[in-house]
Amino acid sequence: MSIINTIADPLAKVTARIQQAALAVSRSPDGVRLIAVSKTQPATAIKQAYVCGQRDFGENYVQEALEKQAELVGTSDVIWHFIGPIQSNKTRAIAENFAWIHSIDREKIAQRLNAQRPSDLPPLQVCLQVNIDDENTKSGVSLTEVSALAKAVSAMPRLQLRGLMAIPAAGNTAEQQHVAFAKLRNALIGLQAQGYAVDTLSMGMSGDLEAAIAEGATMVRVGTDIFGARVQTE
């Protein structure tokens, strides 16, 4: 079986899941954007997903992403999303080579990205990462810190604050998934009430995208159910 066939079928199944989940809660499927999480996957897999019509791809590791971007000739309309933790020494490469960042959780990082975003590119589209379940091992600001970070980021001219991102605790029941995603939705509503022009909820992955969409997700980040098991890096 060719690579394109191995990608086309799972990609179509994920798209169908998104459509069904949206319609089940009387939402338009067009209001949910699929980010194909391609971290640790080869450029050939991204290319085949591209051939199948996928345009948004999410990466966690800067150097790996840059290498794949260099390999993907003829895909200038790909939209690259950085979705992993951001190290200070990687901000310039991220600012120069991505359109979206989903994982801002510190003002210092936002300041560096703002300063390093090239002036000939559009402002970076950014989401604040929220540690929705207050996990000690997970990145993200607490719900009580969202407003202050939003205020700081919204004042940076090379960043455009779009919304919020979260990764709920692994192993949550379906009910717990809904509760966590509802917290993020309510946080976004709170920012909108303060006057911020935010419209994005980046939440939901392979195992919980239905609950995320039911609670208002506008972007879901799916890797395993499209590409299969991750290729482990050393």
Legacy VTK file of the C-alpha trace (Angstrom):
# vtk DataFile Version 3.0
C-alpha trace
ASCII
DATASET POLYDATA
POINTS 234 float
0.000 0.000 0.000
1.353 3.429 -0.911
1.947 6.149 1.669
-0.801 8.270 0.179
-3.312 5.477 0.700
-2.185 4.958 4.287
-2.682 8.687 4.968
-5.832 9.322 2.914
-8.062 6.850 4.745
-7.300 7.900 8.360
-7.359 11.570 7.364
-10.821 11.090 5.857
-11.975 9.256 8.997
-10.776 12.070 11.267
-12.476 14.634 9.051
-15.690 12.613 9.258
-15.418 12.482 13.061
-15.063 16.249 13.170
-18.078 16.726 10.925
-20.213 14.332 12.946
-19.177 15.868 16.259
-19.987 19.365 15.038
-23.349 18.417 13.574
-24.263 16.562 16.791
-24.203 19.892 18.658
-25.690 21.940 15.804
-22.370 23.507 14.809
-21.066 23.959 11.279
-18.165 21.600 10.576
-16.522 24.534 8.783
-16.060 26.138 12.200
-13.582 23.463 13.289
-10.085 23.500 11.787
-7.983 20.350 11.757
-4.335 20.722 12.717
-2.475 17.583 11.633
0.175 17.024 14.309
3.177 15.896 12.306
5.872 15.918 14.988
8.312 13.005 14.616
6.736 12.124 11.264
8.834 12.331 8.083
8.374 15.023 5.469
7.054 12.375 3.092
4.059 11.776 5.356
3.324 15.509 5.500
3.582 15.696 1.718
1.044 12.921 1.294
-1.377 14.562 3.722
-0.860 17.752 1.716
-1.744 15.933 -1.494
-4.943 14.809 0.246
-5.849 18.445 0.900
-4.508 19.025 4.421
-2.868 22.423 4.886
-2.457 23.005 8.644
0.361 21.102 10.367
1.501 21.200 13.990
5.075 20.737 15.156
6.637 20.538 18.627
10.354 20.479 17.878
11.953 23.447 16.148
14.953 21.894 14.433
12.944 18.923 13.206
10.295 21.261 11.821
12.842 23.433 10.016
14.378 20.395 8.345
10.980 19.239 7.135
10.042 22.696 5.906
13.219 22.744 3.820
12.331 19.378 2.272
8.769 20.292 1.365
9.294 22.064 -1.930
6.131 23.275 -3.629
4.023 23.517 -0.478
4.210 27.241 0.171
0.553 27.359 1.205
1.143 25.075 4.194
0.283 26.799 7.481
2.754 25.835 10.190
1.609 25.796 13.820
4.073 25.561 16.703
2.315 23.666 19.494
5.092 22.625 21.880
6.875 24.205 24.848
8.926 27.226 23.805
12.559 27.581 24.878
14.087 31.065 24.927
16.896 30.060 22.584
14.376 28.839 19.982
12.141 31.907 19.774
13.848 33.487 16.760
13.503 30.358 14.637
9.862 30.015 15.683
9.108 33.670 15.013
10.650 33.451 11.547
9.193 30.133 10.372
5.707 29.638 11.826
2.354 31.347 11.240
0.666 30.226 14.463
1.892 29.582 18.000
-0.430 27.762 20.395
1.762 27.549 23.475
2.617 30.990 24.871
2.624 30.800 28.648
5.109 33.519 29.680
5.342 37.230 28.940
9.109 36.928 28.457
8.634 34.425 25.637
5.957 36.600 24.044
8.275 39.610 24.170
11.044 37.692 22.413
8.682 36.423 19.712
7.321 39.918 19.177
10.809 41.401 18.832
12.017 38.634 16.520
9.037 38.397 14.150
10.257 39.717 10.773
8.555 42.950 9.725
7.868 41.632 6.221
5.685 38.819 7.612
2.167 39.173 9.027
1.880 39.264 12.818
2.171 35.877 14.512
-1.228 34.406 15.327
-0.966 33.266 18.938
-2.868 31.378 21.609
-2.129 31.366 25.311
-1.616 27.903 26.778
-3.699 27.279 29.888
-2.902 24.533 32.397
-6.569 23.708 32.679
-6.204 20.889 35.230
-3.378 22.497 37.244
-0.955 19.664 36.513
2.520 20.156 37.978
4.218 18.561 34.984
2.409 20.551 32.305
3.108 23.968 30.811
0.564 26.745 30.796
-0.772 29.587 32.898
-3.511 29.077 35.454
-7.011 30.328 34.737
-6.422 33.209 37.147
-3.367 34.335 35.157
-5.016 34.354 31.715
-6.256 37.938 31.841
-2.886 39.445 32.789
-1.003 37.548 30.092
-3.659 38.447 27.517
-3.241 42.113 28.402
0.517 41.928 27.924
0.400 39.980 24.664
-2.338 42.105 23.126
-0.078 45.163 23.438
2.653 43.568 21.290
2.357 44.746 17.669
3.972 41.729 15.992
1.664 39.275 17.798
-2.068 38.922 17.247
-3.805 37.323 20.215
-6.333 34.846 18.838
-7.384 32.691 21.779
-6.531 29.899 24.177
-5.081 26.387 24.052
-5.172 23.554 26.579
-4.239 19.900 26.939
-6.458 18.335 29.628
-5.126 15.645 31.930
-4.593 12.260 30.323
-7.079 9.632 31.379
-9.946 12.029 31.978
-13.368 10.454 31.659
-15.736 11.819 29.023
-17.442 13.873 31.709
-14.127 15.251 32.949
-13.159 16.112 29.370
-16.295 18.203 29.002
-15.668 19.961 32.309
-12.080 20.841 31.372
-12.977 22.083 27.904
-15.875 24.116 29.291
-13.421 25.877 31.612
-11.347 26.955 28.624
-14.436 28.074 26.712
-15.565 30.153 29.674
-12.090 31.695 29.922
-12.318 32.734 26.266
-15.783 34.201 26.850
-14.275 36.124 29.765
-11.611 37.627 27.521
-14.230 38.560 24.944
-16.233 40.293 27.685
-13.110 42.335 28.477
-12.996 43.533 24.890
-10.366 41.233 23.392
-11.037 40.181 19.789
-10.332 36.500 20.431
-12.036 33.707 18.518
-9.917 30.572 18.853
-10.159 27.556 21.146
-7.339 25.132 20.332
-8.390 22.009 22.204
-9.099 18.374 21.501
-6.884 15.580 20.189
-7.354 12.047 18.871
-8.961 10.734 22.040
-11.204 13.628 23.017
-12.013 15.726 19.967
-15.757 15.018 20.245
-15.936 16.491 23.751
-13.785 19.440 22.666
-16.009 20.237 19.693
-19.112 19.946 21.856
-17.612 22.605 24.139
-16.677 24.980 21.325
-13.267 23.959 19.920
-12.367 25.855 16.757
-9.112 23.927 16.239
-8.403 20.288 17.046
-4.871 18.881 17.011
-4.740 15.288 15.769
-1.603 13.248 15.170
-1.831 9.532 15.931
-5.208 8.985 14.278
-3.852 10.455 11.033
-0.222 9.352 10.884
-0.218 6.349 13.183
2.141 5.830 16.099
4.842 8.433 16.522
8.331 7.709 15.290
10.453 7.861 18.429
13.393 10.257 18.323
16.560 9.800 20.318
LINES 1 235
234 0 1 2 3 4 5 6 7 8 9 10 11 12 13 14 15 16 17 18 19 20 21 22 23 24 25 26 27 28 29 30 31 32 33 34 35 36 37 38 39 40 41 42 43 44 45 46 47 48 49 50 51 52 53 54 55 56 57 58 59 60 61 62 63 64 65 66 67 68 69 70 71 72 73 74 75 76 77 78 79 80 81 82 83 84 85 86 87 88 89 90 91 92 93 94 95 96 97 98 99 100 101 102 103 104 105 106 107 108 109 110 111 112 113 114 115 116 117 118 119 120 121 122 123 124 125 126 127 128 129 130 131 132 133 134 135 136 137 138 139 140 141 142 143 144 145 146 147 148 149 150 151 152 153 154 155 156 157 158 159 160 161 162 163 164 165 166 167 168 169 170 171 172 173 174 175 176 177 178 179 180 181 182 183 184 185 186 187 188 189 190 191 192 193 194 195 196 197 198 199 200 201 202 203 204 205 206 207 208 209 210 211 212 213 214 215 216 217 218 219 220 221 222 223 224 225 226 227 228 229 230 231 232 233
